[in-house]
């Protein structure tokens, strides 16, 4: 027995050569063996006669006992490891990186080359290639062996048509522990059942944090979130702003929407309108929105109802910087002798005034002063409000058009005081109206001084139609004010009165 034990010990430590011979041992070829330095697959078994020894110890005699050297399993693992190293080098990893990879995920040392190859090619099939793939497996080495990966990739390819952007898949795998990838497909199907259109699901999945919005949320939490959003747009809101799925229901969505509801006087329809018009508002904290509302309330003197009406028209006001834009511009309106009522009326017509760049405002302000407006007057503020509803370039061209018809800056000033919108009309439509006024109607450009609102009527539906109808009965000398300003009902009545039967 001692001899047998010594022999086994020797097999596990010594270096020796075995030649294949009939029956006593089996080796695939002549090989030099060492416990830690095998590079070929070897199946070594030794047959040892132990009858006398066993009998003397009281055991039932047996014909033979098989002894397998433990170093052989090590050699198989070592061979697998070498294959893995060679294969991984083909993906841009160096020796140091591969060793670090093995330290993070020791299972890789005994993962077959076929499995490793299949997994890497599978990751490539969803668009993660080259440096991005090397970086991904270094950051998340468990992806090479985790069982959760293949079903998820199959879902990406088969059910979603391979349309998820590679960067999204990469972020998902980098940020999510593999066990939380289980059920991803079920949560996507839940979104479909809850109302996200099938043709929009890929768009939605490509535009929010998949790890934060799906993997680390339970099915119940996702269901509750969309149920809470139903009165305000539900899945339509999700399609318009997929990042809403990133937000925590209790800590973020409920307080933020609750603040808007309170501001509206619990107007669910109005709150929904604000959210659908500008779902980005949900990305701002309650504290941020509260501070903006407080400026409008305390500094501009507006009520909650008035503030909410402004948000209904231009919810983007909430994104405006308080220090750089909101406070200085409200102060400008107050310097122009506007009270809270004037400011409310101004902001409902020209909310862009609060968000335009300083350069944009300055250029238009200079133009208006050159036209004859006095600084810090209500008239200047009203004209500036109209100017904010068009680009500076268009405003330049409009003023240039009037000048080309021999109207002076003073004339333009006079027209804009009567009808501030004249500064915001589009250049091309206004040019057509001026041409029709002069060439077809036979009028002078100076007639606009008395009736600048002419520029606001539609050329075909209003100006041409009425002029052609009335010219048949009254000739060409009719007032353009009377021609255009009367209601459709009164115009039709006059048409009948002046109709002469043939």
matplotlib code that plots the C-alpha trace (Angstrom):
import matplotlib.pyplot as plt

x = [0.0, 2.8, 4.4, 1.2, 0.8, 4.4, 3.8, 0.7, 2.6, 5.4, 2.9, 1.7, 5.1, 7.8, 8.7, 8.9, 8.3, 5.8, 5.7, 2.5, 2.5, -0.1, -2.7, -1.0, -1.3, -3.0, -1.5, -2.5, 1.2, 4.7, 4.7, 6.7, 4.5, 4.7, 2.0, 2.0, 3.3, 1.0, 0.2, -1.5, -4.7, -3.7, -5.8, -3.5, -4.6, -2.5, -3.4, -1.9, -2.1, -3.2, -4.6, -2.1, -2.2, -6.0, -6.4, -4.1, -6.2, -9.4, -10.8, -12.3, -9.7, -10.3, -8.6, -7.3, -7.7, -7.6, -5.5, -5.9, -3.3, -4.8, -2.3, -4.2, -7.3, -5.0, -3.4, -6.8, -7.7, -4.4, -4.9, -8.4, -6.9, -4.2, -6.9, -8.9, -5.9, -5.0, -8.6, -9.0, -5.8, -7.6, -10.0, -7.4, -6.6, -2.9, -1.5, -2.0, -5.6, -6.4, -4.8, -6.9, -9.9, -9.2, -8.9, -12.3, -14.0, -12.0, -14.7, -13.1, -10.0, -12.2, -14.6, -14.4, -13.2, -16.5, -18.5, -16.2, -16.2, -20.0, -20.5, -18.2, -19.7, -23.1, -22.1, -20.9, -24.2, -25.9, -23.4, -20.7, -17.4, -13.8, -12.6, -16.1, -16.3, -12.8, -13.8, -17.1, -15.6, -12.9, -15.5, -18.0, -16.1, -19.1, -20.8, -18.6, -20.0, -23.3, -26.3, -28.6, -26.9, -27.9, -31.7, -31.5, -29.5, -32.0, -34.8, -32.9, -32.4, -35.6, -38.3, -36.8, -35.3, -31.8, -32.8, -31.6, -28.6, -25.3, -24.5, -27.7, -26.9, -23.4, -24.6, -27.2, -24.5, -22.0, -24.5, -26.5, -25.6, -26.3, -29.0, -31.1, -31.2, -33.7, -37.2, -36.1, -38.2, -41.3, -41.0, -40.8, -43.9, -45.6, -44.9, -46.6, -49.6, -49.9, -50.2, -46.8, -47.4, -45.4, -43.9, -42.7, -41.2, -37.7, -37.7, -38.6, -36.0, -33.3, -34.0, -33.9, -31.6, -32.6, -30.8, -32.4, -35.8, -36.4, -33.9, -33.8, -37.5, -40.1, -43.0, -45.3, -43.4, -43.5, -47.2, -47.9, -45.9, -47.9, -51.1, -50.3, -49.5, -52.8, -54.8, -51.9, -51.2, -50.0, -48.0, -48.3, -46.2, -43.7, -43.4, -42.8, -40.3, -39.0, -36.7, -39.7, -39.2, -36.0, -37.7, -38.8, -42.5, -42.7, -39.7, -39.9, -43.0, -45.7, -44.2, -43.4, -46.8, -48.5, -46.9, -48.3, -51.7, -51.7, -50.5, -53.4, -56.0, -56.3, -57.0, -56.1, -56.8, -54.6, -51.8, -51.9, -51.7, -48.6, -47.0, -47.8, -46.7, -43.5, -42.8, -39.2, -40.6, -40.6, -36.9, -36.8, -37.0, -39.9, -37.4, -36.3, -39.9, -40.9, -38.1, -39.2, -42.9, -41.9, -40.1, -43.2, -45.4, -43.4, -41.4, -43.9, -47.0, -48.7, -51.2, -51.0, -53.8, -51.9, -48.6, -50.3, -51.8, -48.4, -47.1, -50.0, -48.8, -45.0, -44.0, -40.4, -40.4, -39.4, -36.0, -35.0, -32.2, -33.6, -30.4, -29.4, -32.8, -35.9, -35.2, -33.5, -36.2, -39.1, -37.2, -37.0, -40.8, -41.3, -38.9, -41.1, -44.0, -45.7, -47.8, -48.6, -51.6, -49.5, -46.8, -49.3, -50.7, -47.3, -46.0, -49.1, -48.4, -44.6, -43.3, -40.2, -39.0, -37.9, -35.8, -34.2, -30.5, -29.2, -27.7, -31.1, -32.9, -30.2, -30.2, -34.0, -34.0, -31.4, -33.5, -36.6, -34.8, -33.5, -37.1, -38.1, -39.2, -38.1, -36.3, -38.2, -41.6, -44.6, -44.7, -41.1, -41.9, -45.0, -43.0, -40.2, -42.7, -43.9, -40.3, -39.5, -42.0, -39.8, -36.1, -33.8, -33.0, -36.7, -37.3, -34.5, -35.9, -39.4, -38.2, -36.1, -39.2, -41.1, -38.2, -38.0, -41.6, -40.4, -41.8, -39.5, -38.4, -40.8, -43.6, -42.7, -42.7, -46.1, -47.5, -46.0, -47.5, -50.9, -50.3, -47.2, -47.6, -46.4, -42.9, -43.3, -45.0, -43.0, -41.1, -42.2, -46.0, -45.7, -43.9, -46.7, -49.3, -47.4, -47.1, -50.8, -51.7, -49.6, -49.9, -53.4, -55.4, -53.7, -53.1, -50.2, -47.9, -48.8, -52.3, -50.7, -50.1, -53.9, -54.5, -51.3, -53.4, -53.7, -50.4, -52.0, -54.8, -54.5, -53.9, -56.0, -58.8, -59.4, -57.7, -58.0, -61.5, -63.0, -61.4, -62.6, -66.2, -66.5, -64.8, -67.7, -70.1, -68.1, -65.2, -61.6, -62.0, -63.1, -61.3, -59.1, -60.0, -63.7, -63.0, -61.1, -62.1, -65.8, -66.9, -67.6, -71.3, -71.5, -69.5, -71.9, -74.9, -73.4, -72.7, -76.4, -77.5, -75.3, -76.2, -77.9, -80.1, -79.4]
y = [0.0, 2.4, 1.5, 2.3, 5.6, 6.6, 5.8, 8.0, 10.8, 10.4, 10.7, 14.0, 15.6, 14.1, 14.6, 11.3, 9.6, 6.9, 4.8, 3.1, -0.6, -3.3, -3.1, -1.6, 2.0, 4.2, 7.3, 9.0, 9.4, 9.5, 12.5, 14.3, 15.0, 17.6, 18.5, 22.2, 22.2, 20.0, 21.4, 18.3, 16.4, 13.1, 10.3, 8.5, 5.6, 3.1, -0.4, -1.5, -5.0, -4.6, -8.0, -8.9, -5.5, -5.3, -8.8, -8.2, -5.2, -7.2, -5.8, -8.0, -8.6, -6.9, -7.4, -3.9, -0.2, 2.7, 5.7, 8.9, 11.7, 15.0, 16.9, 15.7, 17.9, 20.8, 20.2, 20.2, 23.5, 24.9, 24.0, 25.6, 28.8, 29.0, 28.7, 31.5, 33.7, 33.3, 34.0, 37.1, 38.5, 38.6, 41.0, 43.6, 42.5, 42.3, 39.9, 42.3, 42.9, 39.2, 38.4, 41.1, 39.7, 36.2, 37.7, 39.4, 36.3, 33.1, 31.0, 32.2, 29.9, 26.8, 28.1, 26.3, 28.1, 27.3, 29.0, 32.0, 32.4, 32.0, 34.7, 37.2, 36.8, 37.1, 40.5, 41.5, 40.6, 43.5, 46.0, 46.0, 45.7, 46.6, 48.8, 49.1, 45.3, 45.1, 47.9, 46.3, 42.9, 44.5, 46.5, 43.7, 40.3, 38.4, 39.0, 36.4, 33.6, 34.7, 32.6, 35.6, 37.1, 34.8, 35.0, 38.8, 39.1, 36.8, 39.1, 42.1, 40.4, 38.4, 40.5, 44.0, 43.4, 44.3, 48.0, 48.8, 51.1, 49.5, 52.3, 51.5, 47.8, 48.7, 51.0, 48.4, 45.6, 48.0, 49.4, 46.3, 43.3, 40.3, 38.9, 42.0, 41.4, 38.6, 39.7, 42.5, 41.1, 40.8, 44.5, 45.5, 43.5, 45.2, 48.6, 47.3, 46.0, 49.3, 51.2, 52.0, 51.6, 48.7, 50.9, 53.3, 50.8, 50.8, 54.6, 54.5, 51.9, 53.9, 57.1, 56.3, 54.5, 50.9, 49.8, 52.5, 52.6, 48.9, 46.4, 47.9, 48.5, 45.8, 45.1, 46.5, 49.8, 50.3, 49.4, 51.9, 54.7, 54.4, 54.1, 57.4, 59.1, 58.1, 61.4, 63.4, 61.5, 58.1, 56.2, 59.1, 61.1, 58.2, 58.2, 61.9, 61.9, 58.3, 59.5, 59.8, 56.1, 57.0, 58.9, 57.4, 57.4, 58.3, 60.6, 62.5, 62.1, 62.4, 65.6, 67.3, 66.7, 67.4, 70.9, 71.7, 70.4, 72.7, 75.6, 75.0, 74.8, 71.0, 71.3, 67.8, 68.7, 71.9, 70.0, 67.3, 70.0, 71.5, 68.0, 67.0, 70.3, 70.3, 66.9, 68.0, 70.0, 66.8, 66.8, 69.8, 69.4, 70.8, 73.2, 74.5, 75.1, 76.6, 79.2, 80.3, 80.5, 82.5, 85.1, 85.5, 85.7, 88.1, 90.1, 90.4, 90.3, 87.5, 85.1, 81.3, 81.3, 83.8, 82.0, 78.7, 80.4, 81.5, 77.9, 76.7, 78.9, 78.6, 76.0, 76.4, 79.6, 77.2, 76.5, 80.1, 81.2, 83.2, 85.3, 85.9, 86.3, 86.0, 88.7, 91.2, 91.1, 91.3, 94.3, 95.8, 95.5, 97.2, 100.0, 100.4, 101.4, 98.0, 96.8, 93.2, 93.3, 94.6, 92.1, 89.2, 90.4, 90.9, 87.4, 85.6, 87.2, 87.2, 84.6, 84.2, 87.5, 85.7, 83.1, 84.7, 85.4, 88.7, 89.5, 88.8, 91.2, 93.9, 94.0, 94.4, 97.0, 99.1, 98.9, 100.0, 103.0, 104.0, 103.9, 106.4, 104.5, 106.1, 103.9, 102.7, 103.3, 101.0, 101.5, 100.3, 97.2, 96.3, 96.8, 94.6, 91.9, 91.8, 91.7, 88.7, 86.7, 86.9, 86.6, 89.6, 88.8, 88.7, 92.0, 93.6, 92.5, 93.7, 97.1, 97.2, 96.3, 99.3, 101.6, 100.4, 101.7, 105.1, 104.8, 106.3, 104.9, 107.4, 106.0, 102.5, 103.7, 105.2, 101.9, 99.7, 101.9, 101.3, 97.7, 96.2, 92.9, 94.6, 94.0, 90.2, 89.3, 87.1, 88.9, 86.9, 87.0, 90.7, 91.4, 89.7, 91.8, 95.1, 94.2, 93.5, 96.7, 98.8, 97.0, 95.4, 97.6, 100.8, 102.2, 104.0, 102.5, 105.5, 104.1, 101.6, 104.5, 104.7, 101.0, 98.9, 95.9, 95.3, 93.4, 90.8, 89.7, 86.6, 87.6, 85.1, 84.4, 87.9, 90.7, 89.4, 87.9, 91.0, 93.4, 91.6, 91.3, 94.9, 96.4, 95.1, 97.3, 100.1, 100.5, 100.9, 103.8, 101.9, 102.2, 99.3, 99.6, 99.2, 96.5, 94.2, 94.9, 94.2, 90.7, 88.0, 88.2, 92.0, 91.7, 89.1, 91.2, 94.3, 92.1, 91.1, 94.7, 96.0, 93.1, 94.4, 91.8, 91.5]
z = [0.0, 0.8, -2.5, -4.3, -2.5, -3.3, -6.9, -7.0, -5.3, -7.9, -10.7, -9.5, -9.1, -11.3, -14.9, -16.8, -20.2, -20.8, -23.9, -24.9, -24.4, -24.4, -21.6, -18.6, -19.5, -22.2, -23.7, -26.9, -27.9, -26.4, -24.2, -21.6, -18.5, -15.8, -13.3, -14.3, -17.9, -20.1, -23.5, -25.0, -24.1, -22.4, -21.0, -18.6, -16.4, -14.5, -13.6, -10.2, -8.7, -5.1, -4.1, -1.4, 0.2, 0.3, 1.5, 4.4, 5.4, 5.3, 2.0, -0.6, -3.4, -6.7, -10.0, -10.4, -9.4, -11.8, -10.8, -12.8, -12.5, -11.3, -13.5, -16.6, -15.8, -15.2, -18.6, -20.3, -18.6, -19.5, -23.1, -23.1, -21.5, -24.2, -26.9, -25.2, -24.9, -28.6, -29.6, -27.4, -28.8, -32.2, -30.6, -29.8, -26.2, -25.0, -22.5, -19.6, -20.5, -20.9, -17.5, -15.9, -17.7, -16.3, -12.8, -13.0, -14.5, -13.6, -15.4, -18.7, -18.0, -18.4, -21.1, -24.3, -27.4, -29.2, -26.5, -26.3, -30.1, -30.3, -27.5, -29.1, -32.5, -30.9, -29.4, -32.8, -34.4, -32.5, -33.7, -31.0, -32.8, -32.8, -30.0, -28.5, -28.1, -26.5, -24.1, -23.3, -22.4, -20.3, -18.4, -18.1, -18.5, -17.1, -20.5, -22.0, -19.9, -18.5, -19.6, -19.7, -22.7, -25.6, -25.0, -24.8, -28.0, -29.8, -28.6, -30.1, -33.4, -33.8, -32.1, -32.6, -36.0, -34.9, -34.8, -31.3, -31.7, -30.8, -28.4, -26.5, -26.3, -25.2, -22.4, -21.3, -21.0, -19.3, -16.7, -15.9, -13.7, -15.8, -13.5, -14.0, -17.8, -17.2, -18.1, -20.4, -23.2, -20.8, -19.9, -23.5, -24.3, -21.3, -22.9, -26.1, -24.1, -22.3, -25.5, -27.0, -30.8, -32.3, -34.9, -32.2, -29.7, -31.3, -31.2, -27.5, -26.6, -28.4, -26.4, -22.7, -20.2, -20.7, -17.5, -15.3, -17.0, -17.5, -16.0, -12.5, -12.4, -11.7, -14.0, -11.3, -11.1, -14.9, -14.9, -12.1, -13.9, -17.1, -15.2, -13.4, -16.7, -18.3, -17.5, -19.0, -22.2, -21.0, -23.6, -26.1, -23.6, -23.4, -27.2, -27.3, -24.4, -23.7, -21.0, -18.8, -18.1, -16.4, -13.6, -10.3, -9.9, -6.2, -5.9, -9.3, -11.4, -8.8, -7.1, -10.5, -12.1, -8.7, -8.7, -12.1, -11.1, -8.1, -10.2, -12.6, -9.9, -10.4, -14.1, -15.4, -19.0, -18.8, -17.0, -19.7, -22.4, -20.8, -20.5, -24.1, -25.5, -23.6, -21.9, -21.2, -18.3, -16.3, -16.4, -14.1, -10.3, -8.3, -6.7, -10.1, -11.3, -8.0, -8.2, -11.7, -10.7, -7.6, -9.8, -12.0, -8.9, -6.7, -9.1, -12.0, -9.8, -11.7, -10.1, -10.3, -12.8, -15.0, -14.7, -15.7, -18.8, -19.8, -19.4, -21.6, -24.4, -23.8, -21.2, -22.2, -20.1, -17.2, -18.9, -19.0, -16.8, -13.9, -13.3, -16.9, -18.7, -16.6, -13.9, -16.2, -18.9, -16.5, -15.0, -18.5, -19.0, -15.6, -16.7, -19.7, -17.4, -17.7, -14.7, -13.9, -16.2, -19.1, -18.4, -18.5, -21.8, -23.2, -22.2, -23.6, -26.9, -26.9, -24.5, -26.7, -25.3, -22.1, -23.9, -27.0, -26.9, -25.8, -29.2, -30.9, -28.5, -28.8, -32.6, -32.8, -30.0, -31.9, -35.1, -33.2, -31.6, -35.1, -36.4, -33.7, -30.6, -27.3, -24.8, -21.7, -23.1, -23.3, -27.1, -27.4, -25.3, -27.4, -30.7, -29.3, -28.4, -32.0, -33.2, -31.1, -33.1, -36.2, -37.0, -37.2, -40.8, -41.8, -39.9, -41.9, -45.2, -44.3, -43.3, -46.5, -48.6, -47.1, -47.8, -51.4, -51.8, -50.6, -47.1, -44.5, -41.1, -39.6, -41.8, -40.6, -37.0, -37.5, -39.0, -36.3, -33.6, -35.1, -36.0, -34.2, -36.1, -39.3, -38.1, -37.8, -41.1, -43.5, -46.2, -49.2, -48.6, -47.7, -51.0, -53.0, -51.2, -51.8, -55.5, -55.8, -53.9, -56.3, -59.6, -59.5, -57.2, -58.4, -54.9, -53.3, -50.7, -48.5, -48.0, -45.5, -43.1, -42.5, -42.7, -41.9, -41.0, -44.8, -44.5, -42.2, -44.5, -46.8, -50.4, -52.3, -49.8, -48.6, -50.6, -54.2, -53.7, -52.1, -54.5, -57.6, -56.2, -55.1, -58.2, -60.3, -58.4, -56.9, -59.2, -58.1, -55.6, -52.5, -49.2, -48.5, -44.8, -45.5, -48.1, -45.8, -42.2, -42.3, -41.3, -43.9, -43.0, -43.6, -46.8, -48.1, -47.2, -49.0, -52.0, -52.2, -51.8, -54.6, -56.9, -60.0, -61.8, -65.5]

ax = plt.figure().add_subplot(projection="3d")
ax.plot(x, y, z, "-o")
ax.set_aspect("equal")
plt.show()
